[in-house]
Amino acid sequence: MNKRITLLTNPAAGHGNARHAAERALARFQQRGVDVNHIVGADARHARQLLDEALAAGTDAVVVAGGDGVISLALQALALGDVPLGIIPAGTGNDHAREYGLPTGDPEAAADVVADGWTETVDLGRIVPDGAGPSWFGTVMAAGFDSLVSDRVNRMRWPHGRMRYNVAMVAEISKLRLLPFRLTFDDDEPLDIDLTLAAFGNTRSYGGGMQICPGADHSDGLLDVTMVHSDSRTKLIRLFPTVFKGTHVSLDEVSTRRAASIRVECPGINAYADGDFVAPLPVTVSAVPGALQILRRP
């Protein structure tokens, strides 16, 4: 049982739901006799500073109340360490929580998972841009159409919420084109291939349940790679709903590979992971076995 934890909250996550979820989790921790150091950063840099200080002082676990974005922040501090990650799901997508069967919409039940203290050792993805240090992700790295949509979302100031993403997606579909990727799987020869998008999954889903890499296993030391080859707007629109079931991988315009490490090159394209911007390509993305301890149900 965890007796002393650090709770990191992103109050803006889930359209403000994270603050309420954290309050409910705190009450449950109090009932369970868990001592909580609650930290709320003014911004991402401040939150990371507070988290590093908490880790240096000693804690049984780091628990995040929020979504995949603040989980990603915590992963940068926890990767390759022995302090486990707990999650109080309160984001929009909650793909980490979905992968590990954590209760959503029930902060008390999620707090009980943390307090009980059962952990699983899982892989993380690591991204190393050329000439820069590594960053870590838990779910999926995306490059191509998905990252172009995210680029556009980040440039937009209106509309707000999910509608901004929808507008950006329609705009990028209107400009859909094949992109010249060069992919090097493990020690193979480089593969020059035209793709609409490429996704590199440590876990199965991104974007709030889209099973872009339905065969991914978070403990096999490998990344699942899903590649879409068609620049047909009609085919992409038809493919979109199948991604929620993971059946898109059987379509002719989709292919898959599995590798421990992939060098990814494509001019003018950025890599996003856990929903956030990471770096411009080229990068080397890899699975790192046993890089994280995560609190979950037995």
ChimeraX commands (.cxc) that place a marker at each C-alpha (Angstrom):
marker #1 position 0.00,0.00,0.00 radius 0.5
marker #1 position 1.27,3.49,-0.89 radius 0.5
marker #1 position 1.44,5.72,2.18 radius 0.5
marker #1 position 3.07,8.86,0.78 radius 0.5
marker #1 position 2.31,10.14,-2.71 radius 0.5
marker #1 position 2.73,13.25,-4.85 radius 0.5
marker #1 position -0.41,14.35,-6.69 radius 0.5
marker #1 position 0.16,16.50,-9.79 radius 0.5
marker #1 position -2.94,18.25,-11.12 radius 0.5
marker #1 position -3.54,20.01,-14.40 radius 0.5
marker #1 position -6.61,22.10,-13.49 radius 0.5
marker #1 position -7.33,22.89,-17.15 radius 0.5
marker #1 position -7.52,19.25,-18.27 radius 0.5
marker #1 position -10.87,17.84,-19.33 radius 0.5
marker #1 position -12.32,21.36,-19.67 radius 0.5
marker #1 position -11.73,21.93,-15.95 radius 0.5
marker #1 position -12.85,18.50,-14.74 radius 0.5
marker #1 position -9.39,17.65,-13.41 radius 0.5
marker #1 position -9.69,20.06,-10.48 radius 0.5
marker #1 position -12.92,18.42,-9.35 radius 0.5
marker #1 position -11.49,14.92,-9.89 radius 0.5
marker #1 position -8.42,15.82,-7.82 radius 0.5
marker #1 position -10.59,17.05,-4.95 radius 0.5
marker #1 position -12.54,13.79,-4.93 radius 0.5
marker #1 position -9.35,11.74,-5.11 radius 0.5
marker #1 position -7.82,13.73,-2.25 radius 0.5
marker #1 position -10.82,12.97,-0.05 radius 0.5
marker #1 position -10.48,9.25,-0.81 radius 0.5
marker #1 position -6.76,9.30,-0.09 radius 0.5
marker #1 position -7.52,10.90,3.26 radius 0.5
marker #1 position -9.99,8.11,4.01 radius 0.5
marker #1 position -7.35,5.54,3.09 radius 0.5
marker #1 position -4.69,7.14,5.29 radius 0.5
marker #1 position -2.49,8.23,2.40 radius 0.5
marker #1 position -0.30,11.30,2.91 radius 0.5
marker #1 position -0.55,13.53,-0.18 radius 0.5
marker #1 position 1.77,16.27,-1.41 radius 0.5
marker #1 position -0.49,18.10,-3.89 radius 0.5
marker #1 position 1.31,20.19,-6.51 radius 0.5
marker #1 position -0.20,22.43,-9.20 radius 0.5
marker #1 position 2.20,24.14,-11.57 radius 0.5
marker #1 position 1.56,27.59,-12.98 radius 0.5
marker #1 position 2.73,26.19,-16.33 radius 0.5
marker #1 position 4.47,23.09,-17.65 radius 0.5
marker #1 position 7.96,24.25,-16.65 radius 0.5
marker #1 position 6.86,25.14,-13.13 radius 0.5
marker #1 position 5.00,21.83,-12.77 radius 0.5
marker #1 position 8.14,19.92,-13.83 radius 0.5
marker #1 position 10.23,21.86,-11.31 radius 0.5
marker #1 position 7.80,21.03,-8.50 radius 0.5
marker #1 position 7.72,17.39,-9.58 radius 0.5
marker #1 position 11.51,17.11,-9.62 radius 0.5
marker #1 position 11.63,18.61,-6.13 radius 0.5
marker #1 position 9.06,16.12,-4.87 radius 0.5
marker #1 position 11.01,13.20,-6.34 radius 0.5
marker #1 position 14.23,14.46,-4.75 radius 0.5
marker #1 position 12.48,14.68,-1.37 radius 0.5
marker #1 position 11.14,11.13,-1.69 radius 0.5
marker #1 position 7.69,9.80,-2.56 radius 0.5
marker #1 position 6.11,6.36,-2.91 radius 0.5
marker #1 position 4.35,7.30,-6.15 radius 0.5
marker #1 position 3.60,10.18,-8.51 radius 0.5
marker #1 position -0.10,10.45,-9.30 radius 0.5
marker #1 position -1.47,12.60,-12.11 radius 0.5
marker #1 position -4.97,14.07,-12.12 radius 0.5
marker #1 position -5.60,15.09,-15.71 radius 0.5
marker #1 position -5.19,13.80,-19.22 radius 0.5
marker #1 position -2.50,12.43,-21.49 radius 0.5
marker #1 position -0.70,15.77,-21.76 radius 0.5
marker #1 position 0.12,16.08,-18.05 radius 0.5
marker #1 position 0.88,12.34,-17.93 radius 0.5
marker #1 position 3.47,13.02,-20.63 radius 0.5
marker #1 position 5.04,15.69,-18.43 radius 0.5
marker #1 position 5.29,13.18,-15.58 radius 0.5
marker #1 position 6.82,10.54,-17.85 radius 0.5
marker #1 position 9.79,12.79,-18.57 radius 0.5
marker #1 position 10.63,12.67,-14.85 radius 0.5
marker #1 position 9.70,9.04,-14.14 radius 0.5
marker #1 position 11.18,7.18,-17.13 radius 0.5
marker #1 position 13.80,4.59,-16.14 radius 0.5
marker #1 position 13.18,5.27,-12.45 radius 0.5
marker #1 position 11.64,3.17,-9.71 radius 0.5
marker #1 position 8.85,5.55,-8.60 radius 0.5
marker #1 position 5.54,4.36,-10.07 radius 0.5
marker #1 position 2.96,6.43,-11.93 radius 0.5
marker #1 position -0.67,6.54,-10.85 radius 0.5
marker #1 position -3.47,8.12,-12.86 radius 0.5
marker #1 position -6.71,9.83,-11.85 radius 0.5
marker #1 position -8.21,10.06,-15.36 radius 0.5
marker #1 position -9.67,13.51,-16.00 radius 0.5
marker #1 position -8.68,14.45,-19.53 radius 0.5
marker #1 position -10.43,14.55,-22.87 radius 0.5
marker #1 position -8.80,11.49,-24.44 radius 0.5
marker #1 position -7.61,9.37,-21.49 radius 0.5
marker #1 position -5.75,6.93,-23.73 radius 0.5
marker #1 position -3.30,5.89,-21.01 radius 0.5
marker #1 position -6.18,5.09,-18.69 radius 0.5
marker #1 position -7.92,3.15,-21.46 radius 0.5
marker #1 position -4.82,1.06,-22.13 radius 0.5
marker #1 position -4.38,0.04,-18.51 radius 0.5
marker #1 position -8.03,-0.50,-17.63 radius 0.5
marker #1 position -8.14,2.34,-15.13 radius 0.5
marker #1 position -11.55,3.61,-13.99 radius 0.5
marker #1 position -12.66,6.78,-15.76 radius 0.5
marker #1 position -15.36,9.06,-14.39 radius 0.5
marker #1 position -14.77,7.64,-10.90 radius 0.5
marker #1 position -11.90,9.44,-9.11 radius 0.5
marker #1 position -12.52,7.52,-5.89 radius 0.5
marker #1 position -12.05,4.17,-7.63 radius 0.5
marker #1 position -8.92,5.48,-9.37 radius 0.5
marker #1 position -7.57,6.66,-6.02 radius 0.5
marker #1 position -8.18,3.19,-4.58 radius 0.5
marker #1 position -6.02,1.71,-7.36 radius 0.5
marker #1 position -3.21,4.04,-6.30 radius 0.5
marker #1 position -3.62,3.35,-2.60 radius 0.5
marker #1 position -3.64,-0.42,-3.13 radius 0.5
marker #1 position -0.19,-0.14,-4.68 radius 0.5
marker #1 position -0.17,-2.92,-7.32 radius 0.5
marker #1 position 2.23,-2.10,-10.15 radius 0.5
marker #1 position 3.04,-3.40,-13.62 radius 0.5
marker #1 position 6.34,-2.86,-15.40 radius 0.5
marker #1 position 5.69,-1.52,-18.91 radius 0.5
marker #1 position 7.57,-0.13,-21.90 radius 0.5
marker #1 position 7.81,3.49,-22.94 radius 0.5
marker #1 position 8.50,5.03,-26.30 radius 0.5
marker #1 position 11.58,7.22,-26.64 radius 0.5
marker #1 position 12.06,9.88,-29.31 radius 0.5
marker #1 position 15.52,11.19,-30.10 radius 0.5
marker #1 position 15.60,14.10,-32.57 radius 0.5
marker #1 position 18.82,14.72,-34.46 radius 0.5
marker #1 position 21.07,16.85,-32.28 radius 0.5
marker #1 position 18.70,16.98,-29.29 radius 0.5
marker #1 position 17.96,15.07,-26.12 radius 0.5
marker #1 position 15.36,12.31,-25.79 radius 0.5
marker #1 position 11.72,12.65,-24.85 radius 0.5
marker #1 position 9.40,9.91,-23.65 radius 0.5
marker #1 position 5.85,8.91,-24.53 radius 0.5
marker #1 position 3.40,6.31,-23.33 radius 0.5
marker #1 position 0.94,5.85,-26.19 radius 0.5
marker #1 position 1.57,6.77,-29.85 radius 0.5
marker #1 position 3.90,8.96,-31.88 radius 0.5
marker #1 position 2.27,10.29,-35.06 radius 0.5
marker #1 position 3.72,11.92,-38.16 radius 0.5
marker #1 position 2.07,12.98,-41.40 radius 0.5
marker #1 position -1.59,13.89,-41.81 radius 0.5
marker #1 position -2.26,13.67,-38.06 radius 0.5
marker #1 position 0.62,15.95,-37.20 radius 0.5
marker #1 position -0.34,18.42,-39.93 radius 0.5
marker #1 position -3.81,18.61,-38.36 radius 0.5
marker #1 position -2.22,19.22,-34.95 radius 0.5
marker #1 position 0.06,21.91,-36.44 radius 0.5
marker #1 position -3.02,23.68,-37.81 radius 0.5
marker #1 position -4.92,23.34,-34.50 radius 0.5
marker #1 position -1.99,24.96,-32.69 radius 0.5
marker #1 position -2.05,27.92,-35.10 radius 0.5
marker #1 position -5.80,28.49,-34.75 radius 0.5
marker #1 position -7.43,30.77,-32.19 radius 0.5
marker #1 position -11.03,29.96,-33.13 radius 0.5
marker #1 position -13.20,27.96,-32.73 radius 0.5
marker #1 position -12.59,26.46,-29.29 radius 0.5
marker #1 position -12.64,22.89,-27.99 radius 0.5
marker #1 position -13.17,19.85,-30.16 radius 0.5
marker #1 position -14.62,21.93,-32.99 radius 0.5
marker #1 position -11.19,23.48,-33.60 radius 0.5
marker #1 position -9.79,20.01,-34.29 radius 0.5
marker #1 position -12.70,19.19,-36.61 radius 0.5
marker #1 position -12.19,22.40,-38.61 radius 0.5
marker #1 position -8.45,21.73,-38.87 radius 0.5
marker #1 position -9.08,18.17,-40.06 radius 0.5
marker #1 position -11.44,19.33,-42.82 radius 0.5
marker #1 position -8.87,21.92,-43.93 radius 0.5
marker #1 position -6.07,19.34,-44.10 radius 0.5
marker #1 position -8.25,16.80,-45.92 radius 0.5
marker #1 position -8.80,19.41,-48.62 radius 0.5
marker #1 position -5.00,19.54,-49.07 radius 0.5
marker #1 position -4.41,15.79,-48.68 radius 0.5
marker #1 position -1.28,14.54,-50.37 radius 0.5
marker #1 position 1.23,11.72,-50.15 radius 0.5
marker #1 position 4.35,12.60,-48.20 radius 0.5
marker #1 position 7.85,11.29,-48.98 radius 0.5
marker #1 position 8.89,9.27,-45.93 radius 0.5
marker #1 position 12.14,7.43,-45.40 radius 0.5
marker #1 position 11.81,4.77,-42.69 radius 0.5
marker #1 position 14.64,2.63,-41.37 radius 0.5
marker #1 position 13.38,-0.32,-39.32 radius 0.5
marker #1 position 16.00,-1.60,-36.84 radius 0.5
marker #1 position 19.09,-2.44,-38.91 radius 0.5
marker #1 position 17.30,-2.79,-42.27 radius 0.5
marker #1 position 18.10,-0.72,-45.31 radius 0.5
marker #1 position 16.19,2.60,-45.49 radius 0.5
marker #1 position 12.74,2.33,-47.07 radius 0.5
marker #1 position 11.59,5.24,-49.23 radius 0.5
marker #1 position 7.80,5.22,-49.22 radius 0.5
marker #1 position 4.99,7.72,-49.92 radius 0.5
marker #1 position 2.51,7.85,-47.05 radius 0.5
marker #1 position -0.42,9.90,-45.86 radius 0.5
marker #1 position 0.53,9.18,-42.26 radius 0.5
marker #1 position 2.63,6.93,-40.06 radius 0.5
marker #1 position 1.87,6.07,-36.43 radius 0.5
marker #1 position 4.26,4.36,-34.02 radius 0.5
marker #1 position 2.44,2.73,-31.13 radius 0.5
marker #1 position 3.70,1.63,-27.75 radius 0.5
marker #1 position -0.01,1.18,-26.98 radius 0.5
marker #1 position -3.07,0.73,-29.15 radius 0.5
marker #1 position -4.92,4.03,-29.14 radius 0.5
marker #1 position -4.60,7.78,-29.42 radius 0.5
marker #1 position -6.97,10.69,-29.89 radius 0.5
marker #1 position -9.51,9.43,-27.35 radius 0.5
marker #1 position -9.88,5.78,-28.34 radius 0.5
marker #1 position -8.81,5.59,-31.98 radius 0.5
marker #1 position -7.08,2.20,-32.18 radius 0.5
marker #1 position -4.50,3.27,-34.72 radius 0.5
marker #1 position -2.12,0.43,-33.68 radius 0.5
marker #1 position -4.59,-2.28,-32.58 radius 0.5
marker #1 position -1.96,-4.98,-32.16 radius 0.5
marker #1 position 0.40,-2.95,-29.97 radius 0.5
marker #1 position 1.57,-4.57,-26.73 radius 0.5
marker #1 position 2.94,-2.25,-24.03 radius 0.5
marker #1 position 5.33,-4.88,-22.69 radius 0.5
marker #1 position 6.84,-6.58,-25.77 radius 0.5
marker #1 position 9.79,-4.23,-26.33 radius 0.5
marker #1 position 8.52,-3.31,-29.80 radius 0.5
marker #1 position 6.61,-0.51,-31.50 radius 0.5
marker #1 position 3.73,-1.27,-33.83 radius 0.5
marker #1 position 3.86,0.89,-36.97 radius 0.5
marker #1 position 0.71,1.69,-38.94 radius 0.5
marker #1 position 1.16,3.28,-42.37 radius 0.5
marker #1 position -1.57,4.72,-44.61 radius 0.5
marker #1 position -0.64,4.84,-48.29 radius 0.5
marker #1 position -3.61,6.48,-50.02 radius 0.5
marker #1 position -4.06,10.16,-50.87 radius 0.5
marker #1 position -7.72,9.62,-51.76 radius 0.5
marker #1 position -9.93,11.93,-49.69 radius 0.5
marker #1 position -12.84,9.51,-50.06 radius 0.5
marker #1 position -10.81,6.55,-48.82 radius 0.5
marker #1 position -9.43,8.50,-45.87 radius 0.5
marker #1 position -12.92,9.63,-44.81 radius 0.5
marker #1 position -14.15,6.03,-45.07 radius 0.5
marker #1 position -11.13,4.78,-43.13 radius 0.5
marker #1 position -11.66,7.18,-40.23 radius 0.5
marker #1 position -14.54,5.36,-38.45 radius 0.5
marker #1 position -12.82,1.98,-38.81 radius 0.5
marker #1 position -9.90,3.25,-36.71 radius 0.5
marker #1 position -12.09,3.23,-33.58 radius 0.5
marker #1 position -12.49,-0.54,-34.01 radius 0.5
marker #1 position -8.96,-1.17,-35.26 radius 0.5
marker #1 position -10.26,-2.83,-38.42 radius 0.5
marker #1 position -8.50,-0.33,-40.72 radius 0.5
marker #1 position -5.35,-2.49,-40.68 radius 0.5
marker #1 position -7.08,-5.00,-42.98 radius 0.5
marker #1 position -7.63,-2.39,-45.72 radius 0.5
marker #1 position -5.46,-2.43,-48.85 radius 0.5
marker #1 position -4.29,1.13,-48.30 radius 0.5
marker #1 position -2.94,0.34,-44.81 radius 0.5
marker #1 position 0.17,-1.67,-43.93 radius 0.5
marker #1 position 1.80,-2.50,-40.60 radius 0.5
marker #1 position 5.27,-3.34,-39.32 radius 0.5
marker #1 position 6.80,-4.04,-35.93 radius 0.5
marker #1 position 10.27,-2.98,-34.82 radius 0.5
marker #1 position 12.27,-2.05,-31.76 radius 0.5
marker #1 position 13.61,1.16,-33.33 radius 0.5
marker #1 position 12.73,3.22,-36.40 radius 0.5
marker #1 position 14.43,6.24,-37.90 radius 0.5
marker #1 position 11.72,8.49,-39.34 radius 0.5
marker #1 position 12.46,11.12,-41.97 radius 0.5
marker #1 position 10.08,13.38,-43.91 radius 0.5
marker #1 position 10.81,17.01,-44.89 radius 0.5
marker #1 position 8.68,19.64,-43.19 radius 0.5
marker #1 position 6.79,17.22,-40.93 radius 0.5
marker #1 position 6.66,17.33,-37.13 radius 0.5
marker #1 position 6.38,14.44,-34.70 radius 0.5
marker #1 position 3.65,14.48,-32.04 radius 0.5
marker #1 position 3.37,12.01,-29.15 radius 0.5
marker #1 position 0.75,11.64,-26.43 radius 0.5
marker #1 position -1.04,14.42,-28.33 radius 0.5
marker #1 position 1.74,17.01,-27.93 radius 0.5
marker #1 position 4.38,18.44,-30.25 radius 0.5
marker #1 position 7.78,16.80,-29.78 radius 0.5
marker #1 position 10.16,17.80,-32.58 radius 0.5
marker #1 position 10.55,18.20,-36.32 radius 0.5
marker #1 position 11.58,15.08,-38.21 radius 0.5
marker #1 position 14.00,13.39,-38.54 radius 0.5
marker #1 position 13.83,11.48,-35.27 radius 0.5
marker #1 position 14.65,8.00,-34.06 radius 0.5
marker #1 position 11.77,6.44,-32.17 radius 0.5
marker #1 position 12.17,3.27,-30.15 radius 0.5
marker #1 position 10.56,1.08,-27.51 radius 0.5
marker #1 position 12.41,0.94,-24.21 radius 0.5
marker #1 position 11.52,-2.24,-22.29 radius 0.5
marker #1 position 10.54,-1.90,-18.64 radius 0.5
marker #1 position 11.00,1.86,-18.57 radius 0.5
marker #1 position 8.02,2.61,-16.30 radius 0.5
marker #1 position 6.22,1.26,-13.27 radius 0.5
marker #1 position 2.48,1.98,-13.51 radius 0.5
marker #1 position -0.16,1.56,-10.82 radius 0.5
marker #1 position -3.12,-0.47,-12.00 radius 0.5
marker #1 position -5.57,-3.13,-10.92 radius 0.5
marker #1 position -4.19,-6.67,-10.50 radius 0.5
marker link #1:1,2 radius 0.2
marker link #1:2,3 radius 0.2
marker link #1:3,4 radius 0.2
marker link #1:4,5 radius 0.2
marker link #1:5,6 radius 0.2
marker link #1:6,7 radius 0.2
marker link #1:7,8 radius 0.2
marker link #1:8,9 radius 0.2
marker link #1:9,10 radius 0.2
marker link #1:10,11 radius 0.2
marker link #1:11,12 radius 0.2
marker link #1:12,13 radius 0.2
marker link #1:13,14 radius 0.2
marker link #1:14,15 radius 0.2
marker link #1:15,16 radius 0.2
marker link #1:16,17 radius 0.2
marker link #1:17,18 radius 0.2
marker link #1:18,19 radius 0.2
marker link #1:19,20 radius 0.2
marker link #1:20,21 radius 0.2
marker link #1:21,22 radius 0.2
marker link #1:22,23 radius 0.2
marker link #1:23,24 radius 0.2
marker link #1:24,25 radius 0.2
marker link #1:25,26 radius 0.2
marker link #1:26,27 radius 0.2
marker link #1:27,28 radius 0.2
marker link #1:28,29 radius 0.2
marker link #1:29,30 radius 0.2
marker link #1:30,31 radius 0.2
marker link #1:31,32 radius 0.2
marker link #1:32,33 radius 0.2
marker link #1:33,34 radius 0.2
marker link #1:34,35 radius 0.2
marker link #1:35,36 radius 0.2
marker link #1:36,37 radius 0.2
marker link #1:37,38 radius 0.2
marker link #1:38,39 radius 0.2
marker link #1:39,40 radius 0.2
marker link #1:40,41 radius 0.2
marker link #1:41,42 radius 0.2
marker link #1:42,43 radius 0.2
marker link #1:43,44 radius 0.2
marker link #1:44,45 radius 0.2
marker link #1:45,46 radius 0.2
marker link #1:46,47 radius 0.2
marker link #1:47,48 radius 0.2
marker link #1:48,49 radius 0.2
marker link #1:49,50 radius 0.2
marker link #1:50,51 radius 0.2
marker link #1:51,52 radius 0.2
marker link #1:52,53 radius 0.2
marker link #1:53,54 radius 0.2
marker link #1:54,55 radius 0.2
marker link #1:55,56 radius 0.2
marker link #1:56,57 radius 0.2
marker link #1:57,58 radius 0.2
marker link #1:58,59 radius 0.2
marker link #1:59,60 radius 0.2
marker link #1:60,61 radius 0.2
marker link #1:61,62 radius 0.2
marker link #1:62,63 radius 0.2
marker link #1:63,64 radius 0.2
marker link #1:64,65 radius 0.2
marker link #1:65,66 radius 0.2
marker link #1:66,67 radius 0.2
marker link #1:67,68 radius 0.2
marker link #1:68,69 radius 0.2
marker link #1:69,70 radius 0.2
marker link #1:70,71 radius 0.2
marker link #1:71,72 radius 0.2
marker link #1:72,73 radius 0.2
marker link #1:73,74 radius 0.2
marker link #1:74,75 radius 0.2
marker link #1:75,76 radius 0.2
marker link #1:76,77 radius 0.2
marker link #1:77,78 radius 0.2
marker link #1:78,79 radius 0.2
marker link #1:79,80 radius 0.2
marker link #1:80,81 radius 0.2
marker link #1:81,82 radius 0.2
marker link #1:82,83 radius 0.2
marker link #1:83,84 radius 0.2
marker link #1:84,85 radius 0.2
marker link #1:85,86 radius 0.2
marker link #1:86,87 radius 0.2
marker link #1:87,88 radius 0.2
marker link #1:88,89 radius 0.2
marker link #1:89,90 radius 0.2
marker link #1:90,91 radius 0.2
marker link #1:91,92 radius 0.2
marker link #1:92,93 radius 0.2
marker link #1:93,94 radius 0.2
marker link #1:94,95 radius 0.2
marker link #1:95,96 radius 0.2
marker link #1:96,97 radius 0.2
marker link #1:97,98 radius 0.2
marker link #1:98,99 radius 0.2
marker link #1:99,100 radius 0.2
marker link #1:100,101 radius 0.2
marker link #1:101,102 radius 0.2
marker link #1:102,103 radius 0.2
marker link #1:103,104 radius 0.2
marker link #1:104,105 radius 0.2
marker link #1:105,106 radius 0.2
marker link #1:106,107 radius 0.2
marker link #1:107,108 radius 0.2
marker link #1:108,109 radius 0.2
marker link #1:109,110 radius 0.2
marker link #1:110,111 radius 0.2
marker link #1:111,112 radius 0.2
marker link #1:112,113 radius 0.2
marker link #1:113,114 radius 0.2
marker link #1:114,115 radius 0.2
marker link #1:115,116 radius 0.2
marker link #1:116,117 radius 0.2
marker link #1:117,118 radius 0.2
marker link #1:118,119 radius 0.2
marker link #1:119,120 radius 0.2
marker link #1:120,121 radius 0.2
marker link #1:121,122 radius 0.2
marker link #1:122,123 radius 0.2
marker link #1:123,124 radius 0.2
marker link #1:124,125 radius 0.2
marker link #1:125,126 radius 0.2
marker link #1:126,127 radius 0.2
marker link #1:127,128 radius 0.2
marker link #1:128,129 radius 0.2
marker link #1:129,130 radius 0.2
marker link #1:130,131 radius 0.2
marker link #1:131,132 radius 0.2
marker link #1:132,133 radius 0.2
marker link #1:133,134 radius 0.2
marker link #1:134,135 radius 0.2
marker link #1:135,136 radius 0.2
marker link #1:136,137 radius 0.2
marker link #1:137,138 radius 0.2
marker link #1:138,139 radius 0.2
marker link #1:139,140 radius 0.2
marker link #1:140,141 radius 0.2
marker link #1:141,142 radius 0.2
marker link #1:142,143 radius 0.2
marker link #1:143,144 radius 0.2
marker link #1:144,145 radius 0.2
marker link #1:145,146 radius 0.2
marker link #1:146,147 radius 0.2
marker link #1:147,148 radius 0.2
marker link #1:148,149 radius 0.2
marker link #1:149,150 radius 0.2
marker link #1:150,151 radius 0.2
marker link #1:151,152 radius 0.2
marker link #1:152,153 radius 0.2
marker link #1:153,154 radius 0.2
marker link #1:154,155 radius 0.2
marker link #1:155,156 radius 0.2
marker link #1:156,157 radius 0.2
marker link #1:157,158 radius 0.2
marker link #1:158,159 radius 0.2
marker link #1:159,160 radius 0.2
marker link #1:160,161 radius 0.2
marker link #1:161,162 radius 0.2
marker link #1:162,163 radius 0.2
marker link #1:163,164 radius 0.2
marker link #1:164,165 radius 0.2
marker link #1:165,166 radius 0.2
marker link #1:166,167 radius 0.2
marker link #1:167,168 radius 0.2
marker link #1:168,169 radius 0.2
marker link #1:169,170 radius 0.2
marker link #1:170,171 radius 0.2
marker link #1:171,172 radius 0.2
marker link #1:172,173 radius 0.2
marker link #1:173,174 radius 0.2
marker link #1:174,175 radius 0.2
marker link #1:175,176 radius 0.2
marker link #1:176,177 radius 0.2
marker link #1:177,178 radius 0.2
marker link #1:178,179 radius 0.2
marker link #1:179,180 radius 0.2
marker link #1:180,181 radius 0.2
marker link #1:181,182 radius 0.2
marker link #1:182,183 radius 0.2
marker link #1:183,184 radius 0.2
marker link #1:184,185 radius 0.2
marker link #1:185,186 radius 0.2
marker link #1:186,187 radius 0.2
marker link #1:187,188 radius 0.2
marker link #1:188,189 radius 0.2
marker link #1:189,190 radius 0.2
marker link #1:190,191 radius 0.2
marker link #1:191,192 radius 0.2
marker link #1:192,193 radius 0.2
marker link #1:193,194 radius 0.2
marker link #1:194,195 radius 0.2
marker link #1:195,196 radius 0.2
marker link #1:196,197 radius 0.2
marker link #1:197,198 radius 0.2
marker link #1:198,199 radius 0.2
marker link #1:199,200 radius 0.2
marker link #1:200,201 radius 0.2
marker link #1:201,202 radius 0.2
marker link #1:202,203 radius 0.2
marker link #1:203,204 radius 0.2
marker link #1:204,205 radius 0.2
marker link #1:205,206 radius 0.2
marker link #1:206,207 radius 0.2
marker link #1:207,208 radius 0.2
marker link #1:208,209 radius 0.2
marker link #1:209,210 radius 0.2
marker link #1:210,211 radius 0.2
marker link #1:211,212 radius 0.2
marker link #1:212,213 radius 0.2
marker link #1:213,214 radius 0.2
marker link #1:214,215 radius 0.2
marker link #1:215,216 radius 0.2
marker link #1:216,217 radius 0.2
marker link #1:217,218 radius 0.2
marker link #1:218,219 radius 0.2
marker link #1:219,220 radius 0.2
marker link #1:220,221 radius 0.2
marker link #1:221,222 radius 0.2
marker link #1:222,223 radius 0.2
marker link #1:223,224 radius 0.2
marker link #1:224,225 radius 0.2
marker link #1:225,226 radius 0.2
marker link #1:226,227 radius 0.2
marker link #1:227,228 radius 0.2
marker link #1:228,229 radius 0.2
marker link #1:229,230 radius 0.2
marker link #1:230,231 radius 0.2
marker link #1:231,232 radius 0.2
marker link #1:232,233 radius 0.2
marker link #1:233,234 radius 0.2
marker link #1:234,235 radius 0.2
marker link #1:235,236 radius 0.2
marker link #1:236,237 radius 0.2
marker link #1:237,238 radius 0.2
marker link #1:238,239 radius 0.2
marker link #1:239,240 radius 0.2
marker link #1:240,241 radius 0.2
marker link #1:241,242 radius 0.2
marker link #1:242,243 radius 0.2
marker link #1:243,244 radius 0.2
marker link #1:244,245 radius 0.2
marker link #1:245,246 radius 0.2
marker link #1:246,247 radius 0.2
marker link #1:247,248 radius 0.2
marker link #1:248,249 radius 0.2
marker link #1:249,250 radius 0.2
marker link #1:250,251 radius 0.2
marker link #1:251,252 radius 0.2
marker link #1:252,253 radius 0.2
marker link #1:253,254 radius 0.2
marker link #1:254,255 radius 0.2
marker link #1:255,256 radius 0.2
marker link #1:256,257 radius 0.2
marker link #1:257,258 radius 0.2
marker link #1:258,259 radius 0.2
marker link #1:259,260 radius 0.2
marker link #1:260,261 radius 0.2
marker link #1:261,262 radius 0.2
marker link #1:262,263 radius 0.2
marker link #1:263,264 radius 0.2
marker link #1:264,265 radius 0.2
marker link #1:265,266 radius 0.2
marker link #1:266,267 radius 0.2
marker link #1:267,268 radius 0.2
marker link #1:268,269 radius 0.2
marker link #1:269,270 radius 0.2
marker link #1:270,271 radius 0.2
marker link #1:271,272 radius 0.2
marker link #1:272,273 radius 0.2
marker link #1:273,274 radius 0.2
marker link #1:274,275 radius 0.2
marker link #1:275,276 radius 0.2
marker link #1:276,277 radius 0.2
marker link #1:277,278 radius 0.2
marker link #1:278,279 radius 0.2
marker link #1:279,280 radius 0.2
marker link #1:280,281 radius 0.2
marker link #1:281,282 radius 0.2
marker link #1:282,283 radius 0.2
marker link #1:283,284 radius 0.2
marker link #1:284,285 radius 0.2
marker link #1:285,286 radius 0.2
marker link #1:286,287 radius 0.2
marker link #1:287,288 radius 0.2
marker link #1:288,289 radius 0.2
marker link #1:289,290 radius 0.2
marker link #1:290,291 radius 0.2
marker link #1:291,292 radius 0.2
marker link #1:292,293 radius 0.2
marker link #1:293,294 radius 0.2
marker link #1:294,295 radius 0.2
marker link #1:295,296 radius 0.2
marker link #1:296,297 radius 0.2
marker link #1:297,298 radius 0.2
view
